[in-house]
Amino acid sequence: MNNAFQYAHASNENIDTLLDTITAQLHAPFTQSLGIIYITDNLHDQLDLILNHIQDHTGIPHWSGTVGMGIIGGDTEYYDEPAIAILLCDISTDEFTMLPTSVNTPESDILQLKSLQNIKTSPSGLLHADPQNPDIQILLKQLYKHSPNSRFIGGLSSSRGTLPQICDTLTSGGISGVVFSDNITITTNLSQGCTPIGPAHDITRFERNLVISLDNNPALQVLKNDIGEVLARDLKRAAGYIFTGIPTKSNHADDYMIRNLIGTDESNDIFAIGDFVQAGQQLMFCRRDGNTAQKDMIRMLETTKQKLKTAPRGGIYISCLGRGRYQFGDNSEEAKMIKSVLGEFPLIGFYANGEIFNSNLYSFTGVLMLFE
């Protein structure tokens, strides 16, 4: 086990027993320099105790992580119980740097981040963010502006209690994580939980989060045409099934950000979405169901497998709270799909309140980072 990626995961109602079980799965000598920790929100107020215990046991200096309403360890998903998942990473300290918490949006804050001093061509990053901070999307855009070839994955912490993050010590309130040198071979990918059911339309008139016209036609009429006559007759039936998708400016045709359809006004032929609309954006309508999400998950994993030059040494998978048991079933089916396609390797993750892929915030997606 010397100088290798290791992982541990377990659940137990007794915190001492849980920590003993976790540490028993980790094997000395600990030559790794970086650890990742995810805990379920049942333990949200004990993350400091957990971090200190694992730091003392391993002597590993650098840590990143957060809390989730569900976490992943290997092919097991943990919900509604005290659980911990840990990944120890075999990466030299000169090949990564910690991204200290940034809470505010001024560009000077981004430029001063220690991590940007080491960015070269196309580094990768693992990011954790606070869903209560309204400026996370702005921070992501500013970070990506100064490293446009970067590949970031991450997620917004999710918890029924506090929302702690780890950046060597406990932190909160903004965005933090770890950035890896482009000397580290990392593969990233994204799986959508929704499927387009019509073409992308130009947003030709809008106000804040209200969509007034698409392709110069009344927005609600375009929605009804795309979703079909049955749903159009009773838009309440579309709730939780029909969403809007905002295509990104990436090179991937299937890269779009899902936003909730939060209300309609039939008298004015407009609708509202769960985000502010930006000039120049397009919009399409998408459906969400388990079958299409499963097919896209397998597609993403097969595509990722083809990109890999070697078997993964370790990985991070961050999925939406609306996926997991709600979309794939109660028997850890989402995590098991990763193992079924990519094989056995150290993998941990958590269920997020929003997912980060490169410079954008997503919903109903799963984002994957593999270390080769």
N, C-alpha and C positions, 0 to 999 in steps of 0.2 A: 504493500500500500504506500510505499515511500514516494513522495513527490507526485501524487496522482490526484485526480478529481475523486472526491468522496461525497456521499450523501447519507442522510439519516432522516427518518420521519417516523412519527408515532403519535398516538393520542392516549390520554389518561386523565381521569378526573383529579388525581393527586399530582400537584406540580412537582414535588420531589421525585416521585416515581417516574413521571414523564421525563424529567431531566436526566435521571439515571439511565432510562431506556435509550434516550438519544445519544448520550455520551458513550454508552456501551457499543453503539454501532459505528463510532468513529475510532479509527485506529492510528495510534502513534507509530513513528514520529511524525509530527505535524510540520511538514516543510512548506505547506501552502501559505500564501500571503494574503488571501482574500476569502472571506466567507459571506454567503448570502443566507439570510434568515427570513422565513415567512411564518407567521403565527395566525391561528384563527382568532376572531374577535372575542371569543370567550376569555382570552388571555390578554386583552388589550391593555390592561393596567399592570401587567407583569412583564412587559417586554424588557424593561431595564434589568430586572432580576435575571431573566433568561439570558440576555446578552452578556451580563457580567459572568454568569456561571460558565457559559460556553467559551468566553474569552479566557477565563482562568484555566479551563480544562485544556484548551488547545494552544494558547499562547499566540494565536493568529492576530495580527495587529489591525487589519482593515476589515470592516463589515458594512454591508448594505442590506436593506430589507424593509419590510413594512407589515401591516396587518390586513387580513382579508376575511370576509364573511364565509369564505371557503378557501382551502389551500390544497395543493397537490404534492404528493411525494411518490415518485415512481409512477405506478399505474393505479394509485389509490387517491381518491378525493375525500377530503374531510370536511364535514359541515356540522354545525351546531354541537360541537364538542371541543374541549381543549386539545389542540394539536399543534405540533411544531414540525417544520421541514427545513433542513439545512443543507447547503451545498458548499463544499470546500474546493476552491479553484486553484489549480496548478498553473499560476500565472506569475511571472516575475514582477517585483514591485516597480521596475522601470518600464513595464509595459501597460500599466494602468494608472489612473489617478482618480481620486475621489472628487465627486462633484458636490461641493458644499451647498447647503440649502440657500436657494435664492427665492425671496418672497415678493420683491417689488419688480416693477417692469422697466425702469430706466435702462437704457442700453449700456450705460457705464457699469451697472451691476453685472451684466453678462460678460462684458469685456474683461472684468477683473477676476472671473472665475479661474481658479488654478488650472482646471482641466484644459482650458483652451490653449495654454502654453505648450501642451504636448501634442495638440492635434496636427496631423500631417496631411494626408491625402484623403483617406476614407476610413476614419475610425468608427468604432461601434460603441454604443452606450446603453446601459440599463438604467432606466429612470423610474423613480417613484414620486408621486405627487399628491397633494392635498386637494380633495374635491371641493373643499370649502373656500379655496382661493380662486376668485373669479378670473385671475390673470394667467392661469396655467397655459392656455392656448397661445397667449402673447409671448410668454417666456419661451415656449417651444419654438415659435417662429423666429425669435431673436437668436436663440441658440443655433438653430439650423442655418440662419443667415450667415453666420460666421464659419460654418462648416457644412456647406451645401451637399457634400458627398457622404455625409455621415449616415449611419444606419442605427437609429435608436429604436428600442422597444421599451415598453414599460406599462405602468398602469396607475390609476388613481386608487389610493387606499380605500378600503371599504370596511365599515365597522358600525355596530349598533352602540358603540361607546366612543372612546377617544380614537384619534387617527395618527398614531405615532409612526415615524419613519426612523431608519437607522442610517447614519452616515458617520461611521466609526463610533459615534455616541448617539443618544436619542436626539431627534430633532422633529420638527413639524412645521406646518404652515405654508410650505412652498414646494419646490421641486428639488430633488437631490438624487444622487446615484453614483455611478462609476462609469468612467469612459476608458475604453480599451484602445491601445495603440493599433494602428493598421498593420503592425507586424503580427498581431494575433488573428489567426484565421477563424472567422465567425460567419455563419450563415443565418440570415433572418428571413422570416416569411410571415404572411398574414392570411387568415381564413375568415371569410365573411359569414355572418349568420343569416343574411337575407339575400334574396335574389331579385334582380331587376325584372319588372314585368312590362316595361315599355321603354321607349327611347329617352335619351337625355334631352331636356328642353331648355332653351335659353330663358332665364328669369328676366323678363323685360320691364317689370314694374314691381316694386316692393317697398315696404316700410318696416324697418326693424325686423321683426320675425314674421311679418305678414307677407304672404305671396299673393300679389294682386293679379298679375298676368304672366303667362308663359307663352313664348313664341307669339306675343302680341294678342293672345286669346285669353278670355277669362280663366283664371287659374283653376277654379273649382271644376269648370267644365272639362278642362284637360285631364284633371285627376279622374273624373268620372269616366271619361272615354278610355283611359288606360286601365283602370281596375275592372271594368266590365259592368254589364247591366245589373247583375244580381247584387253586387256590393253597392253599386251606385244608388240603388233604390233605397237602401238603408245604410247610411254611412256609419251608424253606430256599430254595425256588424264588422266594420273594418278595423275597429279599435283593437290594438294588440296584434294585428295581422298585417296591416298595410302601413308602411313607413315611407319616409322620403330619403333619397340618397343624393348626396352632393359629391359629384365626381371631383377627384383631386387632380392636380397638375402633374402627376407622376407619369411614367411611361407605361404603366399597367392599366389595361382597359377595365380590369375588374377592381380597381382601387377607388373606392368611394366611401364617404362618411355617412353612416346612417343617423338620421335625426327623427325624433318622434313627430308624428302628425298629431298636434295637440288640440286642434279645434277647427271648425268650419263655420262659415257664415254664408248660408245659401242665398240670402236676400241680396248679398253683394258679390257672390261668386268668388269668394276669397277663402284662404285657409291659413292657419298659423302652424309653424314648425318650432321645434325645441332648440332654436339657435337663431342668432341674428344673421340675416342674409347679407352677402357682400356683393358689390358691383362686379359684374362679369362672371358670376357663378352660373352654373347650370343645375338642373334638378331633375331627378327621375323618381319613379315610384317603385317600391320594392315590397315583396312579400316575405314573411318570416314563418318558416315551419321546419320541423325537425328533419324531414327527409332531405330538403335542399341543403340545410346546414351540414348534415352528415356527409353528403356528396362533396361539398366544397372542402370540408375538413380533410377527407381522403385525398382530394385533388391537391390541396396544399402540401400534405405530407409526402405524396408521391413526387411532386415537383421538387420539394426540398431534398428528398433522397437522391434524386438525379444530380443535384448540384454538389453533393458531398463527395469529397475526394477520399476521405477516410471515415471510419465509424465515429460518431460523436464521442468526445471525452466527457461531456457534460452538457446540460441544457437548462434553460428557463422557459416556462410556458405560462403566459398570463392570459386569462380568458375573462369574458364578461360574466357578471353575476346572472344575467339572463340566459346564459348557456348552461354548461354543466348538467346538473340533475334536471333542470327545467326543460332543456331542449334535447338531451340525449338519453336520459334515463337515470335511475337511482343507483346503478351498479358501477359507478366510476367509468362509464362508457367513453367519455371524452378522453380521459387520461389513457385508457386502454387502447384507443385508436392510435395514439402516438407510439406506444410499444409495439403494436401489431405491425406497423409499417416500418418503423425505424429501428426496432430491436431494443434490447436491454442496455441502458446506460444511465448514469446518475442524472435525474431530472427532478426539479422542484418547480413550484409555481403558486399563483394565488388567483382568486376570483376578484376582479376589480370593478370599480364604479365608473369605468371608462378606460379605454386602452390607448396606448401611445404607440404609433408606428411612424418612424421618421419625424416629421414636423406636425403631425396631425393627431387630434383626439378622435377616437372612434367609439362606436357602440355595437354590441352584439358580435364582436370579433374575438378571435384568438390570435395572439402574436407569439412567435417562437424565435428563440435565440439558441443556436447550437455552437459549441466550441469544438473545433476539429483538432 
